[in-house]
Amino acid sequence: MSKKYRIKSKMRFTMFLTIMLLIVFTAVGTAFGADNVESLTKTSYLEIEIQTGDNLWNLAKEFGPKNRDTREIIHRICMLNDITPECIYPGQTLLIPINI
């Protein structure tokens, strides 16, 4: 003999299903790594050794993100490496942000 179930409140049943689906999607997403959003927003850096004749303007234009203002990239390079644009020297290693 099978027991028949009856839904007494459609609103409560709908809320229950919605919450259960959210829990299932969150668990599946976490299991497959879909919650790793940090890698999308994390800035990557390129390490460059300064050669004779290099300046920050040319380095920022060559290695920095193409969709950003060069002055902004130079400012980020200076802040990141704790330098001023005038005091770079050959042999110095700088970190340059690839994606800001």
N, C-alpha and C positions, 0 to 999 in steps of 0.2 A: 504494500500500500504506500503510495507516494504522497508526501505532504505538499500542499500547495501554499505558496507564499503570496501575500497580497501587500502591495505598496500602499501604506496609509497616507503618507505625505510625499507628494511629488517633489516639493521644494527640498525637503531634507534628503531624499534619495539623490537628487541632482547634485546637491552640495557634497554628499558623500562620494559620488562618482568622480566629481571634479577634483576633490582633494586626493583621492586615491590615484587618479591619473597623474597629477602633479608629482606625487611621491614616486610613482613608478618611473616617470620620465627623468626625474632628478637622479634616481638611483642608477638607471641605465646610462645616463650621461656621465655621471661620475665614474662608473665602471669603465667606460670607454675613453675617458680623458677629455670629454667635451667641455669640462669646466676649467680648462687650462687657458683662460683668457689673458693671463699675465704675459704670455709670450707675444700676444698681439700688440700690447702697449709698452712692452719693455724696450728701452733704447739699446741698440747695439753699437759697439764702438770698434773703431779700427785703430790699431797702434801703428804710428808712423815715426820713422827716424828722420829728423831734419837734415837735409843736405845743404851744402853751400848754395846760396842764392834763393832758397825757399823763403816765402813769406806766408803769413796766415791767410791773406786774401786769396792767393792762388791755391793753397791747400784746401781752403773751405770750398772754393768753386769746383775743384777737381774731385774731392772725396766726400764732400757733404751732400745732404739730400738736395736733389735738383728742384724740388718744389718749395724751397725756403729761401728767404732773403739772406744773402751772403753775410751781411752785417750781423744778423741774428746768429748764424752759425759761428762766426768769429767770437762773438760774445760767449756762446756756450763752450767753445774750445778753451777760452781764457778762464772761465769760471771752473770748468772741469779740471784743468791742469794747474790752476792757481798761478797764472802768469799774466803778464800784460803783453799786448801785441808787439811791443818794441824789443822785448827781451827773450827772443828765441835765438838759439845758437846751433850750429852744426853738431850733430851727434846726439842732440836732445831727443827724447822720445815723447811724443804727444799722443793723447787719445782724441780721436775725432769721432763725433756722433754720426752714425750712418743714417739712422731714421729717428727723427725728433717727434 
